[in-house]
Amino acid sequence: MPLVSVIIASYNHAPYVQDCLRSALSQGVDDLEILVTDDGSTDGTPQQVAALGNPRILLNTFPQNRGACAAMNDAIRRSRGRYIAVLNSDDLFLPGKLQRQVQYLQQNPHIGAVFGWPTFIDDHGQPFDDPAHKDHAVFHQPNRSRHQWLRHFFDHGNALCHPTALLRREVYQTVGLYDPRLAQVPDLDQWIRTCMRYDIHVMPEPLTAFRIRSGQQNASAARPEVVRRDAWERAAILHHYLRLPAADLLQIFPEFAGPAASLPEQLACYAIALGTPFHQRFGLDAWYQSLPAGGLLEPTPQTAPAPQPPACTDPAAWQRYIAASGAADPHRIHR
């Protein structure tokens, strides 16, 4: 079994993919494999991968584009490493990245995944330093407990740089692979599911060179379709919080311990109050799902046992929800 598997989903990155692969091969980790799944590239990216001719690079190609998550999952399923590193096919590992992270995980067996900071480069590999860019400082985060991370993810979204990640293999075995229904926030979805079970750590140093493409070519660039899709996906993945045990939810949201309202209602009200369309959409949907419907017309006593009342014991709960659904405007109908 290799010590480290580097997972790369490539797509139309012919000018960059060989430098990407060389950065992984030169990490000083001899017991390493690189799994590349090309996601239907049309620019010769697979040929660039194959041209390196390195036996540690294992390439699979999709005949057509299936999406980054499908390609990532294919590469992970083919991997054998004890630790799994993620690298985008236009990014670079900085020297020593894997050695330092492997050592950290070996010395801290309670940590499920370790991250770092990115440094930004442009199309030509030159330093990119634009304080106005949306990702300029978002990844420079302090370390937190897993419950504190879950609160940050709920309130603010992602703050972990995907291609800096090194995860134990067991994390993917326990919480699952990437969700192919997602295109904008599959990493955030993965970190939420990871922190539901594991502590994580951010090494406070640059470990990956993250390429900022010109003309908003990055998958996460703020193009109109990306912004719309991001809002939809953010609302969907917040439903993971409804699966948490009450004890975990109260550690994430300790202010919920006092009020008499149910935890789902408190979480819904909190989300609605945050005010973003996706928080409001999640909040109303979660609240709706937590309330019982009216039930069936009770059968006659001669033919069936006594009917069971709806599960909700708060007679005002439905009216509070109905009032909130009229006050919130997640679809921005009245702007």
Long-range contacts (C-beta under 8 A, 24 or more apart in sequence): 1-80, 1-81, 1-82, 2-31, 2-32, 2-33, 2-80, 2-81, 2-82, 3-29, 3-31, 3-32, 3-81, 3-82, 3-83, 3-102, 4-29, 4-31, 4-32, 4-33, 4-81, 4-82, 4-83, 4-84, 4-85, 4-98, 4-102, 4-166, 5-32, 5-33, 5-34, 5-35, 5-76, 5-79, 5-80, 5-81, 5-83, 5-84, 5-85, 6-32, 6-33, 6-34, 6-35, 6-85, 6-86, 6-87, 6-98, 7-35, 7-72, 7-75, 7-76, 7-79, 7-84, 7-85, 7-86, 7-87, 8-34, 8-35, 8-36, 8-37, 8-75, 8-87, 8-88, 8-89, 9-36, 9-37, 9-39, 9-68, 9-71, 9-72, 9-75, 9-88, 9-89, 10-36, 10-37, 10-38, 10-39, 10-41, 10-45, 10-46, 10-49, 10-71, 10-89, 11-38, 11-39, 11-40, 11-41, 11-45, 11-65, 11-68, 11-71, 11-89, 12-41, 12-42, 12-43, 12-45, 13-41, 13-43, 13-45, 13-89, 13-90, 14-41, 14-43, 14-44, 14-45, 14-47, 14-48, 16-89, 16-90, 16-211, 17-45, 17-48, 17-49, 17-89, 17-90, 18-48, 18-49, 18-51, 18-52, 19-92, 19-125, 20-87, 20-88, 20-89, 20-90, 20-91, 20-92, 21-49, 21-52, 21-54, 21-57, 22-52, 23-87, 23-92, 23-93, 23-94, 23-209, 24-85, 24-87, 24-93, 24-98, 25-54, 25-56, 25-57, 26-95, 27-93, 27-95, 27-96, 27-97, 27-98, 27-99, 28-95, 28-96, 28-98, 28-99, 29-98, 29-99, 29-102, 32-56, 32-81, 32-98, 33-58, 33-79, 33-80, 33-81, 34-58, 35-60, 35-75, 35-76, 35-78, 35-79, 36-60, 36-75, 36-89, 37-61, 37-62, 37-71, 37-72, 37-74, 37-75, 37-78, 38-62, 38-71, 39-65, 39-66, 39-67, 39-68, 39-70, 39-71, 40-64, 40-65, 40-66, 45-89, 66-180, 67-180, 67-183, 68-178, 68-183, 68-186, 68-219, 69-177, 69-178, 69-179, 69-180, 69-182, 69-183, 69-186, 70-180, 72-177, 72-178, 72-186, 73-177, 73-178, 73-180, 76-172, 76-177, 77-177, 79-169, 81-169, 82-168, 82-169, 83-166, 83-167, 83-168, 83-169, 84-166, 84-167, 84-168, 84-169, 84-172, 85-165, 85-166, 85-167, 86-162, 86-163, 86-165, 86-167, 87-163, 87-208, 88-162, 88-163, 88-210, 88-211, 90-211, 90-213, 91-163, 91-208, 91-209, 91-210, 91-211, 92-121, 92-208, 92-209, 92-211, 93-207, 93-208, 93-209, 94-119, 94-206, 94-207, 94-208, 94-209, 97-164, 97-207, 97-208, 98-166, 100-203, 100-207, 101-166, 101-203, 101-207, 102-166, 104-201, 104-203, 105-166, 105-168, 108-201, 110-199, 111-198, 111-199, 111-200, 111-201, 112-167, 112-168, 112-170, 112-171, 112-194, 112-197, 112-198, 112-199, 112-200, 113-165, 113-166, 113-167, 113-168, 113-171, 113-194, 113-198, 113-200, 113-201, 114-165, 114-166, 114-200, 114-201, 114-202, 114-203, 115-160, 115-161, 115-164, 115-165, 115-166, 115-200, 115-201, 115-202, 115-203, 116-161, 116-164, 116-202, 116-203, 116-204, 116-205, 116-206, 116-207, 116-208, 117-161, 117-164, 117-202, 117-203, 117-204, 117-205, 117-206, 117-207, 118-161, 118-163, 118-164, 118-206, 118-207, 118-208, 118-209, 118-210, 119-206, 119-208, 119-209, 119-210, 120-209, 120-210, 120-211, 120-212, 121-209, 121-210, 121-211, 121-212, 122-211, 122-212, 122-214, 123-211, 123-213, 123-214, 125-209, 125-211, 128-212, 130-212, 133-212, 134-222, 135-210, 135-212, 135-220, 139-164, 140-204, 141-202, 142-202, 143-201, 143-202, 145-199, 146-195, 146-196, 146-198, 146-199, 146-200, 147-195, 147-248, 147-251, 147-252, 148-252, 149-191, 149-195, 149-200, 150-192, 150-195, 150-196, 150-241, 150-252, 151-252, 151-253, 153-188, 153-191, 153-192, 153-195, 154-238, 154-241, 154-252, 154-271, 155-274, 157-185, 157-188, 157-234, 158-185, 158-187, 158-188, 158-191, 160-187, 160-191, 160-200, 160-202, 161-208, 161-210, 162-187, 163-208, 163-210, 164-207, 164-208, 167-194, 171-197, 171-198, 181-236, 182-233, 182-236, 182-237, 183-219, 183-229, 183-233, 184-219, 184-220, 184-226, 184-229, 184-230, 184-233, 185-230, 185-233, 185-234, 185-237, 188-234, 188-237, 189-233, 189-237, 189-240, 192-237, 192-240, 192-241, 193-240, 196-240, 196-243, 196-244, 196-248, 231-276, 231-277, 231-278, 231-281, 232-278, 234-276, 234-278, 234-279, 234-282, 235-277, 235-278, 235-279, 235-281, 235-282, 235-285, 236-282, 238-271, 238-278, 238-279, 238-282, 238-286, 239-282, 239-285, 239-286, 241-267, 242-267, 242-286, 242-289, 261-314, 262-290, 262-314, 262-317, 264-289, 264-290, 265-290, 265-317, 265-320, 265-321, 268-324, 269-324, 272-324, 272-328, 277-330, 277-331, 277-332, 278-330, 280-328, 280-329, 280-330, 281-330, 281-331, 283-324, 283-328, 284-324, 284-325, 284-328, 284-330, 287-321, 287-324, 288-321, 288-325, 291-317, 291-318, 291-321
